[in-house]
Amino acid sequence: MTGRKLLALICGLVSAWGFIWAGKMIATDAGYIEPAGLEYMSRDQVATYFATQPMPVYATLLIVSIIGAFFGGFIVSNMTRREGAGFNLSMIVAAFLILGGLVNFFIVLPGQPAWLIAATLLSYIPVTWFGHIFAQAMPFSEEIR
């Protein structure tokens, strides 16, 4: 893997995760205020807490996850257009997002609704692919280097 492709992959992942984390901060305004001492709660207490969250919190989390995946696929594809990397790097971004989502949903913050878990994890591949398609459709100039 060339240095440019590796840098593009890192930038795509950082932008996707950064947007998702920023969205979690936005969800705080919708009622997602973590209780003090969340890190000291048992898994059952954390699951009970997340089961009581209002619907706008979960809708916000789903929307920002989709937008973050789009940005990840778009950035990695836009940065590697000249190398002709195809959509492989976008799928690597999707794979890392899925792994991060699995860790988040089942280990770090368990107890979130099944529909949110399924919708988030199943949306990563098509959305990053759409980001790749969108980046490839943009005009490209050989003069810019």
JOSULPE-V403315 format. One line per field, one symbol per residue. ss: DSSP state (h for helix, s for strand, l for the rest). phi: phi as a letter, one per 40 degrees, with the letter a starting at -180 (. if undefined). burial: b if it has 9 or more other ideal C-beta (glycine too) atoms within 8 Angstrom, else e. Layout:
ss=???
phi=???
burial=???
This chain:
ss=llhhhhhhhhhhhhhhhhhhhhhhhhhhlllllllllhhhllhhhhhhhhhlllhhhhhhhhhhhhhhhhhhhhhhhhhllllllllhhhhhhhhhhhhhhhhhhhhhlllllhhhhhhhhhhhhhhhhhhhhhhhhllllllll
phi=.ccccccccccccccccccccccccccdcchcccccgdccccccccccccccccddcccccccccccccccccccccccbcccgcgccccccdccccccccccccbbcbcgccccccccccccccccccccccccccccbbcccb
burial=eeebbbbbbebbbebbbbbbebbbebbbebbbeeeeebeebeeeebbbbbeebeeebbebbbbbbbbbbbbbbbbbbbbbbeeebeeebbbbbbebbbebbbbbbeeeebbbeeebbebbbebbbebbbbbbebbeeeeeeeeee
